[in-house]
């Protein structure tokens, strides 16, 4: 961890140790003095402090990690795990949405269809990618690629990373809710195996629009929720300041989601988050995808569809209130 790195609020105790480590390394270079022992001691202190901090994270702190600007994005994982990715553009109706990308690729020698929500790194790319918030044409492009995958028998792999679908006037004019609803319906009966991975943020219907799959995986410090903590806080507590309280109430962290049966597997992240070692995070994801694809790809289509129906039919619980008759 460099002293120049982006530091989250709860990581502030690490800042001074990181500064000391940088100074020792620089001193060793400038004076040509072997300070390996001192450097090793500081590195061990940093690792111990990281373990202490990351073993007791709150739901809100995990949301902050999910939004970390250095966190690997969908295309980083595609680049690390897949070969010959060929991006396909446009929804054939309105436009090409750069917040949602897709195309064919090979994963472990198997041809697959990739659909991914992609954020931007710098200001220019963030604007181009609309901060990872797809518009209706993005979801319609995704649907086109799903149907293409079904036509050619390609397993579907989707990467979820969005604060939510874009809520602007143009998006509403072009019926974003209808576009998402159609995707929910069509994904439920798609005749090919499908896996979704929440790699960062999984916000609202914007995430679910590419998330109705046979298996849903989530990284340890990602979140998946019906609404953002800030949105929930604004509605229930009338203040964004209540976002930490809302994050706890929403049960949006990976561990809670696994207990509730919303996700099928939590993928462990490197100490300090996936941004600290993207290669290790990609390796862990690759292992999980191998396992789940091997389970799914041998199933007959009828069994695949029945299992998918049962999976979503049994998520959640509800109560019926008694009706008092006059």
N, C-alpha and C positions, 0 to 999 in steps of 0.2 A: 504493500500500500504506500504510494508516494504521497508526500505532503502536498503535492499539487493536485492530487486526485479529488474528484467530486466527493464530498463527505456529507452523509446524511446527519441530521441533528443528533440522533442517538449514537452515532459513531464518533462524536466529538472527543471522547476520551482517548481515541486512537491517534488523534491529530498530532499531539506532542511527541508520542513515541515514533510516529512516522517521520516527523521533522528530525528527531535525533538520529534516526537510521540514515536518512539522506545525508546529514552532516558527517556522520562517520564514514560513509562510503566516499564522499567527496574528499574528506581529509586523507583517507587511505590512498586515493589516487594522487593527490597533490604532494603528499610527503613521502610517498612510496614506502609507507610503514604498514606492516601487516596487522590489520585490526580485525581479522576474521573472527576471533573469539568474541570481541565486544559486539560485533555485528550480529553474530549468532545469538547472543544473549538478548539483544533487542528484538530480533525476529521471533524468538520464542515467547517474549513478553507480548508482542503483538498478536501472535497466534492464540495465546492463552486468553487474552482480553477479547479477541474476536469470538472464541468459543463461549465465553461467559455472556457476551452481549447477544449472540445469535441463538443461544439456547433458551432465551426467555423473551422472544419478540412478541409484541402485541399484534393484534390484527391490523391496526393502523400502520405500524412499522413495516409489516409485510407488504401493505399496499404501497408504501414509499419505495421499497425495494423493487416491486413490480414495475414501478415507473422510473427506475433509475436510468438516466440518460445514456449510460454505458452498457446497459443490459443488452445481451444478444437479441437481435430481432429475427423475425421469421426467415428472411432470406439469408441470414448468417447461418442458421441451422440447415437450410436447403443446400447452401454452398458446402458445408462441412460433411453432410451425410449423403447427398445425392450427386449424380453425374448427369451430364447432358441435359440440364434444365433448359427447356425451350418455352419461353413465355408466350402466351396467347393473349391477344388484346381484344377489348371491346365487347359490348353486350348486344351488338347488332341492332340496337334500337335508338340509342342516344349518344353514348360517349364511352371513352375508356377511363375507368376510375383507377387512379394510381394508388389509392389507399388499399385496394384489394388486387393482388396479383395472382396469376395462376398459369399453369402450363404443365406439360409432360416432363417427366424425368425418370431416371432409374435409381431405385433404392435397393442396394444389395443384389443387383442384377435383375430386379423385378421392375417392369414398367409400371409407373404410377401416375396419377393425376394429382398435382399440387394446387391447393387453393390457400392463400395466405393473406392475412391483414398485415400491412407493413407501415411502420412509422418512419420518420426521417431523422437523420443525425443533426445536420446543420439547419440553419433557418430556411435556406432555399428548398432543401429537400422536405422539411417539415410542411412547408406550404404546399409543395407539389403533391405530397402524400396526404394532405389534409389532416395532419396529425394522427393518421391511422384511423380516421372516422369515415367509413365508406358511405357513399350515397346510393340511391336506388339502382343506378346503373352498375355499381359494384356488385350488388347482390344478384342482379340479373346476369352479369357476366359469370359470376360463380355458378349460377344455375345452368347456364349454357355449357360450362365446363363439366359440371356433374353429369349432365345428359350425354356429353361426349365420352366421359369415362364409362358410363353405363353401356353405351353403344359398342365400345371396343373392349369391354371387360377389364378396365383398369381399376385397381384398388384406389380409393380416395384418401388423401392425406391432407388435413386442414390444420392451419396454424392460427390460433386465436390470439390477438393482441390489439385490443381496441378499448378506449373508454366508453364507446357506444357508437351507434350509427349517427351520422351527421344530422343535427336537428334544425338545419336552416330552412328558410322559406322555399328555396328551390327543391330541396330534398322532399319537403312535404308536398309541393306541387306535383312532383313526379312519383308520389305514392310510395314512400320508403316503407311504411308499415305493411303495405300490400306485398311489396317485393320480398320482405323478410318472411311474411306469413306463407307465401308460395314456397319459399325455400324450406320452411319447416315441414310443410306437407310433402313436398317432393323428396326430401332427404329421408323421410320416414319410410318410403317405399323404394328407395334406390337399390337396384339389384346388384350391387357390388359391395365388397367389404369396405368399411370406412373407419378411420381413426382421426380424432381431433386432439390437438395438444394445446393447452393454454400455456403460452410461453411468457406472458407478461400480464397485461390487464385483460379481463374477460367481462366486459361491461354490458349488461342489459341485453335486449334483443339484438343489438348490433353484433354481439358475440354469438348468440344462439343461432343467428342466420346462417352460420356455417358450422354449427356445433351439434346437429342431430345425427350422431354417428353411432356405430356399433360399440366403440370404446372411446372414452374421454380420459385423457391423461392430463396431468397438471404438474408444473414444476413447483417445488417446495415453497418458494416465496412468490408465487403468482396468486392471483385471486380471480374468482368467478362469481358474479352476483347479478341479481335482477336490477340493480341500480348502483351507481357510484356512492361511496360513503358521503360525499358532499351533497349529492342530490337527496339522499335519504335524510340527512341532517336538516337540509333546508325545508323539507316537507314536514317532518315530525317535530323538530326542535326549533324551526324557524331561524336557524343560524348555521353557517358553515363551520363555525367553531366546534360544533358537536360532532364533527366527522369521526374522530376517534371512537366516540360512544356508538355512533352508527355502525362503524366497521365491526365492532364487537357484536352488536345485535344482529347483524346480517349473516353471521356465520359464513363469511366469504373466504376464509383461508383454506389452504389445501387440506389440512388435517380434519377440519370440520366437514368439508365437502366429502371426504372419503368416508367418514363415519355416517353421513347422511345418505350415502349411496349415489351421490350426484356424479362423482368421478370414480374411475376404476383403478387408478394407480397414481400415487404421488412420486414424482421423480426427484431424488435427492440432488441438491445443488452443492457445488464446492463451498467450502467455508467462506462466509462473507458474501455469498450470492453468486449467481451465474456469471456476472460481469467480472468477477475476480479470476475466473479460469474458464473462458468460453469453450475451450477444447474439451475439458473434462465434462462440462455440461452437455455438450453435443454427443460425447461418447456414451453418457448415461442415457440420453434420449434414444440413441441408435440401438442400444441394447433392449430397451423397452419396446421399441417399434418392431424389432425382429421377433420378439416373443409374441406380441399381440397379432402381428400379421400372420405368423405361423399358425396361430389358433384359428384365425378367421378365414384364411384363404382356402382351407380345405372343406369348409361347410357348404352344403347344398344351398341354393338361393332361398328355397322355402324356409329352411331352418334358420338361415341368416335373418330373414325378414321377421319371422316369429320371435326370435330372440331379441331383436331390436324393439319390436312392439312391447314385449314383456318388460324390457329394461325401462322404457319411458312410462309405461303404465303404472309401474310400482314406485316411481320417484315421488316423494312427498306424502303427506297425510292431510286429511281435512276432517272437519267435524260439521255435522248438520245440527243447527239449532232447532230446538223444539218450537213448534208453532202453536200458539195458544188461540183456540177458536172462541169466538164470542158466543 
